[in-house]
Amino acid sequence: MQYLHEINSPDDLKKFSIEQLETVCADLREFIIEQLSNNPGHFGSSLGTIELTVALHYLYHTPYDRIVWDVGHQAYSHKILTGRRDRFSTNRKLGGLSGFTNPSESEYDTFIAGHASTSISAALGMAVAATLNKEDRHVVAVIGDGSMTGGLAYEGLNNACSQPNNLLIILNDNNMSIDNNVGGIQDYLVKLTTSFKYNRFRNTLYQGFKRRNLISEKEKNIVLRFNNSMKSLITKEQNLFEGFNIRYFGPVDGHDLPGLIRILRNIKEMKGPKLLHIKTVKGKGYEPAEKSATVWHSPGLFNKDTGERIIKNQKDQPLLYQDVFGHTLVEMAQENSHIVGVTPAMPTGCSMTYMMSAFPDRAFDVGIAEAHAVTFSAGMAREGLIPFCNIYSSFMQRAYDQVIHDVALQKLKVVMCIDRAGLVGPDGPTHHGAFDLAYLRPIPNLVISAPFNEHELRNLMYTAVYGNDGPFVIRYPRGQGELSEWKNEPRLLPIGKGRLLKKGKDMALLSIGAIGNNAARAIAEAEKQGISVAHYDMVFLKPIDEELLTEVATTFKQLITVENGVIRGGLGSAVLEFLAEHDYTDVHVHRIGITDEFVTHGSIKELQHIVGLDTEGILQQIVKLHQTIPHDHPDDASSSNPISPIEIIQNR
């Protein structure tokens, strides 16, 4: 790596020639490939934006000038060039760099970017602020092509032309959403419309109209529209962005560094909102990634010399929860022609790919458009289909209004499968599914459930179709399940009923979802210390099993609730509300879950330990609570009588 070690801030780029900067790009590629082969991260997107990143930091004076990234996994080279090269080996690790941009990590990171389609709105706000504050500050939004499928991007575009600003939007298009090809006439127009002479002529024309009172300041968009109309006439195409009265340039080769620098320099000082459309290749410079962009979006460990991905031996290991969902959905769809699948841009991640392969006309990837995914599902449900709408927990937050108004209010039979519920690991606070239990519980007409393991996931999917006539929520975590044999014969579960997993005499522990397995292991360890804990799997948060809660409240004075989510508003809150409403004033509840904070990034195991949701943390709370209990009852070992959770599942 010839020059990368000399770059500790973007200012260092400015001492290099254009030819040397091209070597810097090669250095960055080599560095990212080397780093991510040993420490997995978002690979293809970052390789695709290297030339753009170098050009931006070369021309603009960051951090005073703002670069707002859409979906931070485009920004690895940005991190490396802004003083974080030597710490990049800690990327996505506990205590290390975030996998996304984060202002608390660096002054060069202008906005947190974990979700998509936010850059235009955020950057527009910064550009308007610069105008109001009379600051000569440039603001650039870099939006990935997939992010243009999100409605928020178009809300930002729609507003950009109505506010005084000089925002530059860069559309990074790698042929996945926008297919406007690079061609001869387009290249000619790019050279023409971004040249100094052309824009001097355009400005002279405008000023001439203005001096002759042929146009007022309020009517200056007429010139812009005239210019856009001339380009449309030549190309015989109508451009979407020019329809928003945003000056459009492109498409241009996003890997041609000298060309990018020339174009960006030419349009840098132009007034008003403008958009530069660049064409890039996801995984550029690494052949395996160029050939298979989806796989190499986040490939895990790999051999950088051969391109071979290093995949752990999954033989005899529990299946991933998302794969259990995917296979079960196909199995059910084979028996019921009304079942369809919907996902917003995550078919591989949520395993909707199985449904797409088996029933391509009954499975829909709607792009990064969670709100649309929910209302689209509601429309199909209105006509008698049974949509399984699979959305990551953190992304479902973006469709909250649609869940309320378009599904729950109309009591439509949409099965909302919430993947990645709870702590998800290296993606960190923007992706943790911490809030779904709390934000869904207040909504009328919803059934809210969480499976203890793979068998229960299949049972709940079956129950959602054949045991319920309205909206049904199933939330499950990221990663492997608990059972070596995931297949069972799905059966109907009684809605709103929990179950006893183990009898006990000292206290009761109530859990919901797969985190209950950690609780079961903690209870087994507590038993070795002479502490007898009854364990209940609630299964359903809503409707909650009031008969079970009555039994628990009349039997035990000390309760523990365990949930893989925020404790404010979730299972613990529901139990406290029940006890208060029924005057169980002598029952004490200790809640275990995520406290009032955003949890950092790290492995799931590390994060569960930090928040006390691992076996050790739950055991510590059991022991601590046991020390506060007066022990004046006779020693009756027979009252403990542990029951195997597997035995209960098989006997249901």
WOGIUR-V755669 format. One record per helix or strand of 3 or more residues. SS is the DSSP state (alpha for helix, beta for strand). FROM is the first residue (numbers start at 1). LEN is the number of residues. If there is no record, write none. Layout:
ss=SS from=FROM len=LEN
ss=SS from=FROM len=LEN
This chain:
ss=alpha from=4 len=3
ss=alpha from=10 len=6
ss=alpha from=18 len=21
ss=alpha from=44 len=5
ss=alpha from=50 len=10
ss=beta from=66 len=4
ss=alpha from=72 len=3
ss=alpha from=76 len=15
ss=alpha from=119 len=14
ss=beta from=139 len=6
ss=alpha from=145 len=5
ss=alpha from=151 len=10
ss=beta from=168 len=6
ss=alpha from=184 len=10
ss=alpha from=196 len=16
ss=alpha from=217 len=3
ss=alpha from=221 len=15
ss=alpha from=240 len=4
ss=beta from=247 len=7
ss=alpha from=257 len=11
ss=beta from=274 len=6
ss=alpha from=287 len=5
ss=alpha from=295 len=3
ss=alpha from=321 len=15
ss=beta from=339 len=5
ss=alpha from=353 len=6
ss=alpha from=360 len=3
ss=beta from=363 len=3
ss=alpha from=370 len=13
ss=beta from=386 len=7
ss=alpha from=393 len=16
ss=beta from=415 len=5
ss=alpha from=428 len=3
ss=alpha from=436 len=6
ss=beta from=447 len=4
ss=alpha from=454 len=13
ss=beta from=472 len=4
ss=beta from=499 len=4
ss=beta from=507 len=5
ss=alpha from=516 len=13
ss=beta from=533 len=5
ss=beta from=540 len=3
ss=alpha from=546 len=10
ss=beta from=558 len=9
ss=alpha from=571 len=11
ss=beta from=588 len=7
ss=alpha from=604 len=8
ss=alpha from=615 len=12
ss=alpha from=637 len=3
ss=alpha from=645 len=7
